[in-house]
């Protein structure tokens, strides 16, 4: 796999390595025609690269930027000085196939779509579910895995046993996620929603008794419950969904990523990565 550069943004430390480029000095007798030819050639190369990338400068340097929120284990999380997880590894293999180096930019979850729309990132991967609302703003690739939204409560809680019981509860979610979208419908029926920056903050609110439940993806939920004694996941799933990669509307990357994904699926690489992080 090519080297993955993790750029931890939004208040976190920036990691990765800077590449130093040294130019060779030419003869002072170089003709104007030669200079013009070199300039046109460089411009053509840059133009060709930018067609494959929303982040024009990075494309020229052979990079693709992935926007994520690295607080969603096992899909993406910080380990030491790099961002790792299912999405990070799949993105790395996709970039290998496309001939790019992957750079991961960490940001708030609800900033990912804006970053992709504006060209600050080439694509977004953060356990993102395909929804009609999101499709109005961005495109999605083919899906690469299925997921389940679940409900975390305190052990022994008699008030919340099914998702219908959330209609009068105080619920914590990570803002901008599908969990946030799903529980928004409950507000009209009396539920109180605490929209927090990440899943860890939502779980902390539950342990501190500030909310009655957390709605989040099953895999991060299992990690959070394992780390916090006294919490359990309800048996009844809250919602089934599919994860895909978001790209800018009309981007040529969509088909290119789909082709790479199809190859990785046929090679068994996607299942291999998922099974590495999620034990049966």
C-alpha positions in Angstrom: 0.0 0.0 0.0 1.2 3.5 -0.7 2.1 5.7 2.2 -0.9 7.2 3.9 -0.5 10.8 5.1 -2.9 11.6 7.9 -3.7 15.3 8.2 -5.3 15.8 11.6 -7.2 19.1 11.3 -9.9 20.9 13.3 -8.0 21.4 16.5 -5.8 18.2 16.3 -2.1 17.9 15.4 -1.1 17.7 11.8 0.8 14.6 11.0 2.5 13.3 7.9 5.7 14.2 6.0 6.5 17.1 3.8 8.1 16.4 0.5 11.0 18.7 -0.5 11.5 19.3 -4.2 14.8 20.4 -5.6 15.0 21.9 -9.1 17.9 21.5 -11.5 19.4 24.7 -12.9 19.3 25.0 -16.7 21.5 26.9 -19.1 21.0 30.7 -19.2 21.0 30.4 -22.9 17.7 28.5 -23.0 15.5 29.8 -25.7 12.2 31.5 -25.2 10.6 28.8 -27.3 11.9 26.1 -24.9 10.6 28.0 -21.9 7.2 28.4 -23.5 7.2 24.7 -24.4 8.0 23.7 -20.8 5.3 26.0 -19.4 2.7 24.6 -21.8 3.7 21.1 -21.0 3.5 21.7 -17.2 0.1 23.3 -17.6 -1.2 20.4 -19.6 0.1 18.0 -17.0 -1.6 20.0 -14.2 -4.8 20.2 -16.2 -4.9 16.5 -16.8 -4.3 15.8 -13.1 -6.9 18.2 -11.8 -9.6 16.4 -13.9 -9.2 13.5 -11.5 -9.1 15.5 -8.3 -11.1 18.2 -6.7 -8.1 19.4 -4.8 -6.1 20.8 -7.7 -2.7 21.3 -6.0 -2.7 17.9 -4.4 -3.6 16.2 -7.7 -0.5 17.6 -9.3 1.5 16.1 -6.4 -0.1 12.8 -7.0 -2.4 12.9 -3.9 -6.1 12.4 -3.2 -7.5 13.9 0.0 -10.1 11.9 2.0 -12.3 13.8 4.5 -13.2 11.9 7.6 -14.1 12.2 11.3 -11.5 10.0 13.1 -13.7 9.3 16.1 -15.7 6.4 14.7 -13.9 3.1 15.5 -13.4 0.7 13.9 -14.0 2.6 10.7 -11.6 5.5 11.4 -9.8 6.4 14.6 -6.5 7.8 15.8 -3.8 5.3 16.7 -0.6 6.9 17.8 0.2 9.5 15.1 -2.0 8.1 12.3 -5.6 7.6 11.4 -6.4 3.9 10.9 -9.4 1.7 10.5 -11.6 0.0 7.9 -12.2 3.2 5.8 -8.6 4.3 6.0 -7.4 0.9 4.7 -10.0 0.6 2.0 -9.2 4.2 0.8 -5.5 3.4 0.8 -6.1 0.4 -1.5 -8.3 2.5 -3.8 -5.6 5.1 -4.1 -3.1 2.4 -4.9 -5.2 1.3 -7.8 -5.7 4.8 -9.0 -2.0 5.7 -8.7 -2.3 8.3 -5.9 -1.0 8.7 -2.4 -3.8 9.0 0.2 -3.9 12.0 2.5 -6.5 11.8 5.3 -8.0 15.0 6.6 -9.7 14.8 10.0 -12.6 17.2 10.6 -16.0 17.4 12.2 -18.4 14.9 10.7 -20.9 17.6 9.5 -18.0 19.4 7.6 -17.2 16.4 5.4 -19.9 17.0 2.7 -19.0 20.7 2.5 -15.3 19.9 2.1 -16.1 17.5 -0.8 -18.5 20.0 -2.4 -15.9 22.9 -2.1 -13.0 20.9 -3.4 -11.0 20.9 -0.2 -11.3 17.1 -0.2 -11.6 14.7 -3.1 -13.9 12.3 -1.4 -15.4 11.5 2.0 -15.3 8.3 4.0 -16.6 8.2 7.5 -19.1 5.4 7.8 -21.4 7.5 5.6 -24.8 6.2 4.8 -26.5 6.9 1.5 -29.6 9.0 2.1 -31.9 11.0 -0.2 -31.0 14.2 1.6 -27.3 13.7 1.1 -27.8 12.8 -2.5 -29.1 16.3 -3.1 -25.7 17.7 -2.3 -23.2 15.0 -3.3 -22.9 11.8 -5.3 -22.2 8.4 -3.7 -20.1 5.5 -5.1 -21.3 1.9 -4.9 -21.7 0.7 -1.3 -18.8 -1.2 0.3 -20.4 -2.6 3.5 -23.7 -2.8 5.5 -24.2 -1.4 8.9 -26.7 -1.2 11.7 -27.7 1.7 13.9 -28.3 0.6 17.5 -29.4 2.0 20.9 -27.0 2.2 23.9 -28.6 2.5 27.3 -27.6 2.0 30.9 -27.7 -1.6 32.1 -30.9 -2.3 34.0 -32.8 0.7 32.4 -36.5 -0.2 32.4 -37.6 2.9 30.5 -36.1 2.1 27.2 -36.4 -1.4 25.8 -37.3 -0.7 22.2 -36.8 2.2 19.7 -40.4 3.3 20.3 -39.5 4.1 23.9 -37.2 6.9 22.5 -40.1 9.1 21.7 -40.2 10.5 25.2 -36.5 10.1 26.0 -33.4 12.3 26.1 -31.2 11.0 23.2 -27.5 11.8 22.4 -26.2 11.5 18.9 -23.2 12.6 16.9 -24.4 15.6 14.9 -24.8 15.2 11.2 -24.9 11.4 11.3 -27.8 9.3 10.1 -28.5 8.6 13.8 -29.1 12.3 14.1 -31.4 12.3 11.1 -33.4 9.3 12.3 -34.1 10.6 15.9 -35.0 14.0 14.6 -38.4 12.6 13.8 -38.9 11.9 17.5 -38.6 15.5 18.6 -42.1 16.3 17.6 -43.3 13.5 19.9 -41.4 14.8 22.9 -37.9 13.5 22.6 -35.0 15.7 23.5 -31.9 15.5 21.2 -28.4 16.3 22.3 -26.3 16.7 19.2 -22.6 16.3 20.0 -19.3 16.5 18.1 -18.5 12.8 18.3 -19.7 9.4 19.5 -17.4 9.5 22.6 -19.1 12.7 23.8 -22.5 11.2 23.3 -21.6 8.1 25.3 -20.0 10.3 28.0 -23.4 12.2 28.3 -25.1 8.8 28.8 -22.6 7.7 31.6 -23.1 11.0 33.3 -26.9 10.7 33.3 -27.4 13.7 31.0 -29.3 11.6 28.5 -31.2 8.3 28.5 -29.8 6.7 25.4 -27.3 7.0 22.5 -28.1 6.1 18.9 -25.0 5.2 16.9 -23.6 2.6 14.5 -23.2 -0.9 16.0 -19.5 -1.3 15.6 -18.5 1.9 17.4 -21.3 1.1 19.9 -19.6 -2.2 20.8 -16.3 -0.4 21.3 -17.8 2.2 23.5 -19.7 -0.3 25.6 -16.6 -2.4 26.1 -14.8 0.7 27.4 -17.6 1.9 29.7 -18.9 -0.5 32.3 -22.6 -0.5 33.0 -23.7 0.2 29.4 -25.5 -2.2 27.1 -26.8 -2.3 23.5 -30.4 -3.1 23.0 -31.1 -6.3 21.0 -33.5 -4.6 18.6 -31.7 -2.8 15.7 -32.6 0.8 15.3 -32.0 1.0 11.6 -30.2 -1.0 8.8 -28.1 1.0 6.3 -25.3 0.8 3.8 -22.0 2.7 3.7 -20.6 4.3 0.6 -18.0 7.0 -0.4 -19.2 10.5 -1.1 -17.8 12.5 -4.0 -18.6 15.8 -5.6 -21.6 16.0 -8.0 -20.5 14.9 -11.5 -17.0 13.9 -10.4 -15.0 11.6 -12.7 -13.8 10.0 -9.5 -17.1 8.2 -9.0 -16.7 5.7 -11.8 -13.0 5.3 -11.1 -13.6 4.5 -7.4 -16.4 2.2 -8.4 -14.1 0.3 -10.7 -11.4 0.0 -7.9 -14.0 -1.1 -5.4 -15.3 -3.8 -7.7 -11.8 -5.1 -8.2 -11.1 -5.0 -4.4 -14.4 -6.9 -3.8 -13.5 -9.5 -6.4 -10.1 -9.9 -4.8 -11.6 -10.4 -1.4 -9.7 -7.4 0.0 -12.8 -5.6 1.3 -13.9 -8.6 3.3 -10.4 -9.1 4.5 -10.1 -5.6 5.9 -13.6 -5.7 7.5 -12.9 -9.1 9.1 -9.6 -7.7 10.4 -11.4 -5.1 12.5 -14.8 -6.7 13.1 -14.7 -10.3 14.5 -17.6 -12.6 13.6 
